Amino acid sequence: MNNAFMSSQVSSGFTLDHGPGLHRIGLIVLANDYATERDFINVKPSDDVALFVSRVENASSCTVETLPLMAPHIAKAAELVIPDGRLDVMAYSCTSGTVVMGYEKICALIHSARPGIPVVTPITASLAALDLFDAQKLAVLTPYTDDVNSTIVDYLEFHKKTVCSFTSFLIEDNEVMAKLSPEAILQGAIEADRPEAEALFISCTAIRALDVVEKIENVIGKPVVTANQALIWQALRISGCSDSVEGYGNLLRL
């Protein structure tokens, strides 16, 4: 390069604004998650909401042994989300990971890199959504194997929810979870529902439950809360976005 090179400065000068995004959401997604980022983009109500995504290394299987292995990588993933920029909220997209490792640990790992930013997770957001619907008796649908399913039951019951029924696709491989068709999830949800359940909870951010949540509600006639739906809803509201979103279940209208 010629060290004597000089460009011409823009003669009209320039002004600065606050950068893109009136409402800024940081999103930490698992390396092999196909659904969450897509769901956020599909649901995002306007360009006022800016999404900044980082991915975290994780195993190919979803078990109580493999889920904690991502813990050492979460802080670095958080650190890489516009490190010098403003964020209104950080969303960690793993329901089972939060249940197995604990919400407090997830917050501590994220805050070690980005202190002071509110942290939302799928399971804690789902509990808040179920409380909003005043739903205590739940039917549950997951893709997990029973080592993970048992931790989901324990978590829900610890938070004063009654599990009326628990139905699962019993899948361990994350790649297989991603290939569950929305139609399969729709039929599984209808099968999982029980008359005594006040709401249906569909766990796991890796599956495309959000694609059919509206159809499920129309069929079973009661609130349906999915992991990604609740994560997006709480992230939007904490970021300051109160826009109602149509087509993705009653929760996102609230």
Backbone torsions as a table, in degrees:
resi	resn	phi	psi	omega
1	MET	NA	140.5	177.3
2	ASN	-75.1	113.9	-177.9
3	ASN	-66.1	-15.5	179.8
4	ALA	-87.2	-4.0	-177.1
5	PHE	-62.4	136.4	175.7
6	MET	-137.2	130.5	175.5
7	SER	-85.7	166.9	176.3
8	SER	-92.4	126.7	178.7
9	GLN	-72.6	141.3	177.0
10	VAL	-56.1	122.1	-172.5
11	SER	-77.2	-22.8	-177.7
12	SER	-81.8	-3.2	-177.5
13	GLY	73.1	-172.3	178.7
14	PHE	-155.9	158.3	176.1
15	THR	-117.6	158.8	178.4
16	LEU	-115.6	140.6	169.8
17	ASP	-112.2	-159.0	-176.9
18	HIS	-90.7	8.0	-179.8
19	GLY	83.1	175.6	-176.3
20	PRO	-69.5	141.7	171.7
21	GLY	97.2	102.0	170.4
22	LEU	-68.1	-38.1	177.1
23	HIS	-117.8	119.7	-173.3
24	ARG	-113.4	123.3	-178.9
25	ILE	-117.3	123.9	170.1
26	GLY	-91.1	138.3	-176.3
27	LEU	-130.2	123.5	174.3
28	ILE	-104.1	116.2	-175.6
29	VAL	-115.3	144.9	175.8
30	LEU	-65.4	149.3	-174.7
31	ALA	-56.9	-33.5	-176.9
32	ASN	-108.3	26.0	176.6
33	ASP	-89.1	122.4	179.4
34	TYR	-97.1	-14.6	-165.1
35	ALA	-103.3	-40.0	-166.3
36	THR	-63.8	-49.9	-178.0
37	GLU	-61.1	-42.6	177.4
38	ARG	-59.8	-43.7	-179.4
39	ASP	-64.2	-43.2	177.2
40	PHE	-58.9	-45.2	-178.4
41	ILE	-64.9	-41.9	-179.7
42	ASN	-65.8	-35.7	-174.4
43	VAL	-88.5	-25.4	-175.8
44	LYS	-47.0	118.0	-170.4
45	PRO	-71.8	-25.1	-178.8
46	SER	-165.0	173.7	178.3
47	ASP	-71.7	-8.1	173.8
48	ASP	-65.3	-22.6	177.8
49	VAL	-96.3	119.7	178.5
50	ALA	-109.9	132.8	-177.9
51	LEU	-112.6	129.5	-179.9
52	PHE	-124.3	119.9	-165.3
53	VAL	-114.3	139.7	170.7
54	SER	-131.7	152.4	-179.9
55	ARG	-115.7	148.5	-176.9
56	VAL	-119.3	137.3	179.8
57	GLU	-63.6	135.3	176.0
58	ASN	-151.2	168.7	-176.7
59	ALA	-77.3	164.7	179.3
60	SER	-77.1	-18.6	-179.8
61	SER	-111.4	155.1	-179.4
62	CYS	-112.5	98.6	178.6
63	THR	-138.7	167.1	178.7
64	VAL	-66.7	-19.9	176.7
65	GLU	-82.0	-38.8	-174.7
66	THR	-84.3	-29.3	-175.5
67	LEU	-58.5	-43.5	-179.9
68	PRO	-67.1	-13.0	-177.6
69	LEU	-67.0	-17.6	178.1
70	MET	-81.0	-13.3	-174.4
71	ALA	-52.4	-45.0	-178.4
72	PRO	-64.6	-13.0	-176.0
73	HIS	-102.8	-7.7	-173.7
74	ILE	-69.0	-42.9	-178.9
75	ALA	-61.8	-41.4	179.4
76	LYS	-64.9	-40.0	177.3
77	ALA	-61.2	-41.3	178.4
78	ALA	-65.7	-38.6	-179.0
79	GLU	-62.9	-28.1	-175.6
80	LEU	-85.5	-2.7	179.2
81	VAL	-86.3	106.3	-175.3
82	ILE	24.9	71.4	-168.5
83	PRO	-58.4	-26.6	-179.9
84	ASP	-105.6	8.4	-175.3
85	GLY	-109.1	168.0	178.7
86	ARG	-76.5	136.0	169.7
87	LEU	-127.5	139.7	178.2
88	ASP	-90.2	-26.8	-177.4
89	VAL	-161.7	150.8	174.8
90	MET	-119.0	126.2	179.6
91	ALA	-107.5	125.2	176.1
92	TYR	-103.0	117.7	-168.0
93	SER	-99.5	72.6	170.8
94	CYS	-155.2	108.9	-179.3
95	THR	-66.7	-55.5	-176.4
96	SER	-65.6	-35.5	177.7
97	GLY	-62.4	-40.9	177.8
98	THR	-65.9	-41.8	180.0
99	VAL	-63.7	-45.6	-176.2
100	VAL	-71.4	-42.5	-177.3
101	MET	-87.8	-26.0	-179.0
102	GLY	98.8	137.7	-179.7
103	TYR	-59.7	-40.1	-177.7
104	GLU	-62.3	-38.6	179.4
105	LYS	-68.2	-42.2	177.8
106	ILE	-59.4	-45.4	178.1
107	CYS	-60.5	-44.2	-178.4
108	ALA	-62.6	-41.1	179.9
109	LEU	-65.4	-44.4	179.4
110	ILE	-68.2	-41.5	-178.4
111	HIS	-70.9	-19.1	175.3
112	SER	-66.2	-24.9	177.9
113	ALA	-103.1	-37.2	-177.3
114	ARG	-131.1	77.0	-175.5
115	PRO	-65.0	145.6	171.2
116	GLY	85.9	-5.6	-178.3
117	ILE	-90.1	130.6	176.3
118	PRO	-57.8	141.1	-178.0
119	VAL	-116.5	129.2	174.4
120	VAL	-117.6	146.7	177.8
121	THR	-132.3	160.9	-176.8
122	PRO	-62.5	-41.0	-175.7
123	ILE	-73.6	-40.6	179.4
124	THR	-70.5	-36.5	175.9
125	ALA	-66.9	-38.3	178.7
126	SER	-64.8	-41.0	176.3
127	LEU	-62.0	-41.4	177.3
128	ALA	-63.2	-39.3	178.6
129	ALA	-66.9	-43.3	178.9
130	LEU	-63.8	-37.3	175.4
131	ASP	-64.6	-37.8	178.1
132	LEU	-60.8	-36.1	177.3
133	PHE	-85.5	1.2	-177.7
134	ASP	55.0	41.1	-177.8
135	ALA	-100.4	114.9	178.8
136	GLN	-105.9	-32.4	-179.0
137	LYS	-99.6	120.6	-169.1
138	LEU	-121.8	141.3	158.3
139	ALA	-95.8	141.7	-174.7
140	VAL	-127.3	137.3	173.4
141	LEU	-126.3	131.5	176.2
142	THR	-137.9	167.2	170.7
143	PRO	-94.8	-4.4	-164.6
144	TYR	-77.7	165.5	167.3
145	THR	-81.7	169.1	-167.3
146	ASP	-73.2	-17.9	174.4
147	ASP	-64.0	-38.5	177.3
148	VAL	-79.4	-40.1	-179.5
149	ASN	-56.4	-39.3	-178.7
150	SER	-64.3	-33.4	177.9
151	THR	-71.3	-32.6	177.1
152	ILE	-65.8	-45.4	177.6
153	VAL	-58.6	-48.5	-179.1
154	ASP	-59.2	-41.7	-178.4
155	TYR	-64.9	-46.3	-179.4
156	LEU	-63.8	-43.1	-178.9
157	GLU	-69.0	-34.9	175.3
158	PHE	-60.7	-32.3	179.2
159	HIS	-95.6	28.9	168.4
160	LYS	69.3	23.5	174.5
161	LYS	-97.2	145.6	175.5
162	THR	-102.3	123.4	179.9
163	VAL	-92.3	108.0	-179.4
164	CYS	-77.0	-34.9	179.5
165	SER	-154.6	152.6	180.0
166	PHE	-137.5	117.0	-176.4
167	THR	-122.4	141.0	-175.4
168	SER	-145.0	150.6	171.8
169	PHE	-80.3	-12.4	176.5
170	LEU	56.0	52.4	179.7
171	ILE	-109.2	135.3	177.0
172	GLU	-101.6	-33.5	-173.7
173	ASP	-81.3	125.5	-178.8
174	ASN	-63.3	-33.0	178.5
175	GLU	-66.3	-36.9	177.9
176	VAL	-69.1	-41.2	176.6
177	MET	-55.1	-43.0	-177.8
178	ALA	-63.2	-24.8	-177.3
179	LYS	-91.5	-0.5	174.1
180	LEU	-61.2	122.5	-177.7
181	SER	-73.5	150.7	173.8
182	PRO	-55.0	-35.9	179.0
183	GLU	-64.5	-39.2	177.1
184	ALA	-63.8	-38.8	178.5
185	ILE	-67.3	-41.2	176.5
186	LEU	-57.6	-49.7	-178.7
187	GLN	-67.2	-38.1	176.8
188	GLY	-64.0	-37.3	179.5
189	ALA	-67.6	-41.7	177.9
190	ILE	-62.9	-41.0	177.9
191	GLU	-65.7	-35.7	-176.0
192	ALA	-72.8	-27.1	-175.0
193	ASP	-65.0	150.8	175.3
194	ARG	-133.6	148.0	-179.0
195	PRO	-56.8	-35.3	-176.6
196	GLU	-79.7	-12.9	-179.8
197	ALA	-73.1	136.2	179.1
198	GLU	-88.9	-16.4	177.5
199	ALA	-160.6	161.0	174.4
200	LEU	-111.3	129.2	175.4
201	PHE	-109.9	124.3	177.4
202	ILE	-110.1	111.2	-177.0
203	SER	-86.7	160.3	173.0
204	CYS	96.7	123.0	177.6
205	THR	-82.2	-10.2	-174.7
206	ALA	-84.3	-10.3	-176.5
207	ILE	-106.4	158.9	-172.5
208	ARG	-91.2	47.5	-179.2
209	ALA	-66.7	-30.9	-177.7
210	LEU	-63.0	-26.6	179.7
211	ASP	-62.5	-27.6	-173.2
212	VAL	-122.5	9.9	-176.5
213	VAL	-60.8	-38.5	179.4
214	GLU	-64.5	-42.1	178.3
215	LYS	-63.6	-41.5	-179.4
216	ILE	-62.4	-46.1	179.0
217	GLU	-59.4	-40.2	-179.2
218	ASN	-65.8	-33.5	-179.0
219	VAL	-77.6	-47.0	-172.8
220	ILE	-91.8	-15.0	173.8
221	GLY	70.2	32.9	178.5
222	LYS	-152.9	166.2	-178.7
223	PRO	-61.6	141.5	173.0
224	VAL	-122.5	127.9	177.8
225	VAL	-117.4	121.4	175.1
226	THR	-108.9	158.2	-175.1
227	ALA	-58.7	-49.6	-178.7
228	ASN	-69.4	-38.9	178.5
229	GLN	-57.6	-48.1	-179.2
230	ALA	-67.1	-40.4	178.6
231	LEU	-60.2	-46.0	179.9
232	ILE	-65.1	-46.3	-179.7
233	TRP	-56.4	-50.5	-177.4
234	GLN	-69.6	-37.8	177.9
235	ALA	-62.5	-43.6	177.8
236	LEU	-60.6	-48.2	-175.7
237	ARG	-66.5	-41.0	178.7
238	ILE	-68.0	-32.4	179.0
239	SER	-70.9	-12.5	-179.6
240	GLY	103.0	1.3	178.8
241	CYS	-89.5	118.6	-178.9
242	SER	-107.3	11.0	-177.3
243	ASP	-61.9	138.4	172.8
244	SER	-81.6	140.8	-179.4
245	VAL	-120.1	127.0	-178.8
246	GLU	-93.1	150.6	169.9
247	GLY	94.8	-1.5	-176.4
248	TYR	-129.6	37.1	176.6
249	GLY	92.5	163.2	-175.3
250	ASN	-66.1	-30.1	-176.8
251	LEU	-57.5	-43.8	-175.4
252	LEU	-76.7	-1.8	171.2
253	ARG	-88.3	-11.3	-173.8
254	LEU	-95.2	NA	NA
